[in-house]
Each structure stands twice: as C-alpha cells, then as structure tokens.
C-alpha cells in the first residue's frame, strides 16, 4: 500500500509543493527514487538508512521489500536534500512502524546520519506556499524556525531530530509551535563607516544623500584615493530600516541563496560588492536551473560596482533591463523565471585608465585612444539609466588631518527617513516605494510641474541633449530633492540642482 506525504522545493524564488509517495512491495530489497532527482536527492537513500537505524527503527535494507519513492510532479527536477524527512517518514508509515495523519502537514529538512535535522534553504517561500495550499502545519529543522515563523496563519513546528518528529506524530511528545517572528526595525546599519569619517566631499555626500532618499542610481568619478569607495560603503549607514514587506522579500531571497545565519532573518538592507571579474551569470543570475545573481541578492539594498568600466561589456549591458524594470527575466527551454532586482546601483570609476586625468598634482599618461576606449566602455543606454553623476575630487591633506566638523550619518539618515516617509504617504494607494520607481504615468500623477518649470526643463533638456529617459529622471531627482527639503511642490531651485547631476557630454 502506498503512502503519501508532502515536502516542497524552491523553483526560482517560489515554493512548489512536492508529493512524496512511498510504496513497499515484498521481494528482493531495492530502494529506488524516481521523479527527476538530482545527485543530492539520490544520496538521500544512504542518509535515510543510517538516520532510521540510529533513531531506533528498522532500516530499509532489513525490510525485504522493494521500496519505490516517487517525487511528484515527475516532470519537475528535484534538487537538494529538503526531501529527506518526508521520505524517511513515508518509509516508516508504509512499513507500519509508524501510524499517524500527515495529510495537512508539510515536512522539510535534511537528515544527518545520527537522525538529527540539518537546516534547509528557502523555508520562507516554502512555508508561504504551504499556507497558500491549505496546509495547517510545517515541520522543519529548529534552525529555520525564525525564518518560517514570519508567515502567520500556519503552525511552525521546529524539531531537532527524526526521533522528535516521530514522537510528535505518534502523540507522545508534541512539538512546541514557534511563536510568530516579531520584526524589530534595525535602526543601526550594519556598517563600520560613518559619514563623519569621510573628510570633505560635501557635494558627493549631498549626491549620495539624494540617491538614498529616492532610491536613485549614482556614479562617482574621481582619482584613486579620493574617497569613492568609502562613500559607497557608507551609503548603508544613511538608508532607512527595512519595512516588513521589504524584510520578507530580502529574507526569502537570502534564505534561498543560503546566506542567512542559523535561526535568523535579514534585518538590514543588503550591500553587495562583486569584483569586476564577476561573470555575467554571477551578477545577473541564471544557470541551467536558474539561481539569483548579485543584482537580486542586493534587492531593496545597494549593489556597488567598483571600477565600473573594468567589468565585461556584456555584464554592464545586461544591467539595462533590471535597472529599468526592477526585475531580471531568465528564459530557459522549460520556462521563464523572474527574479526581483529593485536596487540602488552605486558605481565608482577613475576618470581615465591611469587615474590622473584632471589631477593638479599628477600628470595623465593615457593616450587619446585609451581615454576614448575607457570612457566609452559605458554605453549611452547605461549612462541614461544612471540618475546622478558626481565628481569626487582629491582631498587636501589639511582637510584629512582636521578633526570633527563632519556631519554624522545619524543626521543624514533622519533626513532620508523623512523623505522616504513623504514618498510612502504619496504612494500609499500604489505599489511604488520610492521616487525612482515612478513611470511616465506616475510622474504625471504625482509630480505635476508648473508651466514655468516645464519651460525651464524643456530649455535645459535641449541644451544638455537629454533623452526622454533623462528628461523624466531629472523630474524624479527634483521630486526627491523637494522631499528632502520638506516641500510639497517642486521649485526652480530643486530642478536646477537636479540638472547639475546629469552627466556631461563625453564628446567634450
């Protein structure tokens, strides 16, 4: 007689319920797994045999039965070790070593050889999928309890071992339901840098503040050692804490990627800084069975690309769609998967290959062809998608030696939080979060300009040769500057400041 339990696996970033069917037929012992299992799933047979034996039950090789385990749907490739617990329990029920009702319970977790449960990846989307499918409880490793308990409306039952799960199912020692995880905003950014640690660079700091307030993309250019990397890494110190919705998204992504510490959730905005030798798939995501890349791991946070022109041209160009749409679409023969990629892109680059172009202290040794090639590694479409461009000049030694006088991140973060609060109030009837996410229709709805400002912007766009995208992005930046100033209306000063952050013509 066949018995059926339920497990789950992540496809992309979504949970899919998997039916685990176990059937025993008398005959020569044989243990087979069907349903497109990968190597890790195939090896479950050995883990389960030892775990069952060390938990005090008869292992499969003593049953004198042909054991067939089917993982359905059969056309979906099964990956990982999340099915171990469900398969082991299915075997014990089919072999009549355990009698219980498992119809409304999801079972997740990898079994160690001694029967203990090891944490699984992606339990947040799996638990959410279980709730959506009408399951009443999910049994999983204790280390995953905090992540799974973010989902309310379903009982999360953490267990330490197979023996503990069996004791619960047989009614001897019930598992204790984990309390719903209470989210406490992380007011302290996970960074060791503060704006007060960076000497000078007032205009660059102002630019970064505007970018943080509206979620805009920013590119800093300047000679080596001017503070571009320090400014980029200090961005985290001025960003507001994650909202509950954002925290759920970030926790789900990092849980699937295996980046969460045990029994924890993502409490701060991510900051990802891949090396410029990173491949296309590492940055954007993909693979035979698509996995999220760095741009998705930075969702609702910062993606910092240092030495921006040194990235492969193909990698830079692949940023076009994610920067515009906030998602990465990976198409494969068996279907299309979308990964979220709503990021704040922060880039840094030198003015030339040697880094000394425009320096008052050092001479540039680059040829005209080297300069042209270096500066045109960033194509026009990518230039158009970066909202704010700012030069980070060399800092005088006297300023470096000065003590105090710099504004701390705490004060900047308060202004950024105030601007974000105004945006949330403005967008409360929409799905938008920040000014940078507004489309053309949203701009007309939420950021009306007076006839005088329209005329000024039209003249500036003509003289600066702004594209349609650059025209609209200038309005978004002006709206953010107005939010930082606490103004309900965009004024001419806000618009003029926004225009000064647009890139200069590279032909000049």
C-alpha positions, 0 to 999 in steps of 0.5 A, a space after each residue: 500500500 502506498 503512502 503519501 506525504 508532502 515536502 516542497 522545493 524552491 523553483 526560482 524564488 517560489 515554493 512548489 509543493 512536492 508529493 512524496 509517495 512511498 510504496 513497499 512491495 515484498 521481494 528482493 530489497 531495492 530502494 529506488 527514487 524516481 521523479 527527476 532527482 538530482 545527485 543530492 536527492 539520490 544520496 538521500 537513500 544512504 542518509 535515510 538508512 543510517 538516520 532510521 537505524 540510529 533513531 531506533 527503527 528498522 532500516 530499509 535494507 532489513 525490510 525485504 521489500 522493494 521500496 519505490 519513492 516517487 517525487 511528484 510532479 515527475 516532470 519537475 527536477 528535484 534538487 537538494 536534500 529538503 526531501 529527506 524527512 518526508 521520505 524517511 517518514 513515508 518509509 516508516 508509515 508504509 512499513 507500519 512502524 509508524 501510524 499517524 495523519 500527515 495529510 495537512 502537514 508539510 515536512 522539510 529538512 535534511 537528515 544527518 546520519 545520527 537522525 538529527 535535522 540539518 537546516 534547509 534553504 528557502 523555508 520562507 517561500 516554502 512555508 508561504 506556499 504551504 499556507 497558500 495550499 491549505 496546509 495547517 502545519 510545517 515541520 522543519 529543522 529548529 534552525 529555520 524556525 525564525 525564518 518560517 515563523 514570519 508567515 502567520 496563519 500556519 503552525 511552525 513546528 521546529 524539531 531537532 531530530 527524526 526521533 522528535 518528529 516521530 514522537 510528535 506524530 505518534 502523540 507522545 511528545 508534541 512539538 512546541 509551535 514557534 511563536 510568530 517572528 516579531 520584526 524589530 526595525 534595525 535602526 543601526 546599519 550594519 556598517 563600520 563607516 560613518 559619514 563623519 569619517 569621510 573628510 570633505 566631499 560635501 557635494 558627493 555626500 549631498 549626491 549620495 544623500 539624494 540617491 538614498 532618499 529616492 532610491 536613485 542610481 549614482 556614479 562617482 568619478 574621481 582619482 584613486 584615493 579620493 574617497 569613492 569607495 568609502 562613500 559607497 560603503 557608507 551609503 548603508 549607514 544613511 538608508 532607512 530600516 527595512 519595512 516588513 514587506 521589504 524584510 520578507 522579500 530580502 529574507 526569502 531571497 537570502 534564505 534561498 541563496 543560503 546566506 542567512 545565519 542559523 535561526 535568523 532573518 535579514 534585518 538590514 538592507 543588503 550591500 553587495 560588492 562583486 569584483 569586476 571579474 564577476 561573470 555575467 551569470 554571477 551578477 545577473 543570475 541564471 544557470 541551467 536551473 536558474 539561481 539569483 545573481 548579485 543584482 537580486 541578492 542586493 534587492 531593496 539594498 545597494 549593489 556597488 560596482 567598483 571600477 565600473 568600466 573594468 567589468 565585461 561589456 556584456 555584464 554592464 549591458 545586461 544591467 539595462 533591463 533590471 535597472 529599468 524594470 526592477 526585475 531580471 527575466 531568465 528564459 530557459 527551454 522549460 520556462 521563464 523565471 523572474 527574479 526581483 532586482 529593485 536596487 540602488 546601483 552605486 558605481 565608482 570609476 577613475 576618470 581615465 585608465 591611469 587615474 590622473 586625468 584632471 589631477 593638479 598634482 599628477 600628470 595623465 599618461 593615457 593616450 587619446 585612444 585609451 581615454 576614448 576606449 575607457 570612457 566609452 566602455 559605458 554605453 549611452 543606454 547605461 549612462 541614461 539609466 544612471 540618475 546622478 553623476 558626481 565628481 569626487 575630487 582629491 582631498 587636501 591633506 589639511 582637510 584629512 588631518 582636521 578633526 570633527 566638523 563632519 556631519 554624522 550619518 545619524 543626521 543624514 539618515 533622519 533626513 532620508 527617513 523623512 523623505 522616504 516617509 513623504 514618498 510612502 504617504 504619496 504612494 500609499 494607494 500604489 505599489 511604488 516605494 520610492 521616487 525612482 520607481 515612478 513611470 511616465 504615468 506616475 510622474 504625471 500623477 504625482 509630480 505635476 510641474 508648473 508651466 514655468 518649470 516645464 519651460 525651464 526643463 524643456 530649455 535645459 533638456 535641449 541644451 544638455 541633449 537629454 533623452 526622454 529617459 533623462 528628461 523624466 529622471 531629472 523630474 524624479 531627482 527634483 521630486 526627491 530633492 523637494 522631499 528632502 527639503 520638506 516641500 510639497 511642490 517642486 521649485 526652480 531651485 530643486 530642478 536646477 540642482 537636479 540638472 547639475 547631476 546629469 552627466 556631461 557630454 563625453 564628446 567634450 
